[in-house]
Amino acid sequence: MKRFGRLVGTALATAVCTGLLAGAIGGSDPAGAAVPGPHYYLALGGSDSVGYQPTVEIPHGQRTDDGYADDLLDTERDRWSDLRLVQLGCPGETTLTMLDGGDRCYPSLSQLALAVSFLHQHPLTVLLTIDVGFNDIVRCFAHHVIDASCVDLDLESLRDQLPQIVTALRDAGSPDLRIVGVGHYDPYLAAYLRGPLGRSFAEQSLDVMTRLNAALRSVYDAAGIPMADVAAAFDMYGNEPTTLASGAVVPSGVARSCDLTWECVAGPLGHNKHPNEVGYRIIGETISDLVPTS
């Protein structure tokens, strides 16, 4: 079921480069070139937007058909029975690479340029999710040491760049386009299990992720776009003592992170920051609750 109607981002990029969608980039009238078709859900962002998870074949991780976009597609087909999913997300995507290009997926165009082209050519795109922000600051967590000045600089850049992305998407989409921003859980909470230094790092990471979500929400609120509160869905701040299967007693937020991500799983699949299937389903449900009905 999940593979029905899916379009792969690299195939779309090829279509743009060969001219099938070039009207929106080359300057011709996109409205005149638009062809009626099915309804579309366009998923933008980094690795989570393409359901990235570790697999037996590729323990480091790869895109799967079990991400939140796939779950959301199934849910929203109750409203749009012909809804198709297009995923342009790229692992490692930042607001800067989304704007200017330079990611590892699209050598000649930015993800935003592809998205704008797609929206011009497919006016029946009714749903768009944008999931960026974490990769903007991930470098500030190197070696489990938080660089405060790095966080300050990267959040300032995000507050400058994300509004440009949102404005471009809004301008390219039809009046019926529903956009939902995606907030972030804290993928570093599992460090709590790694002794006193790990607990200190996990606690500090909460502050940084709080600042990231606040920065994202400020941009989305200013644009009138709802933001899925993934932090709340993952009980990021839960402090109730909880006993893990291993016997370790941890705050409930840490236990929830272990349940919904691969962080607490032994190798070769474990210690991976991405959500598992249950985690992605929770994110999908959180987004679905915010999809405007009109």
Secondary structure, DSSP 4 states (H G I P E B T S, - for coil): -TTTT-EEHHHHHHHHHTTTTTHHHHTS-HHHH------EEEEEESGGGGT-B--SS-TT-B--S-SHHHHHHHHHTTT-TT-EEEE---TT--HHHHHH---SS-SSS-HHHHHHHHHHH-TTEEEEEEE-SHHHHGGGGGGG---HHHHHHHHHHHHHHHHHHHHHHHHHS-TT-EEEEE----TTGGGGGSHHHHHHHHHHHHHHHHHHHHHHHHHHHHTT--EE-HHHHTTTT--SEEE-TTS-EEEHHHHHHHHHEETTSPTTT-SEEEE-HHHHHHHHHHHHTTS---
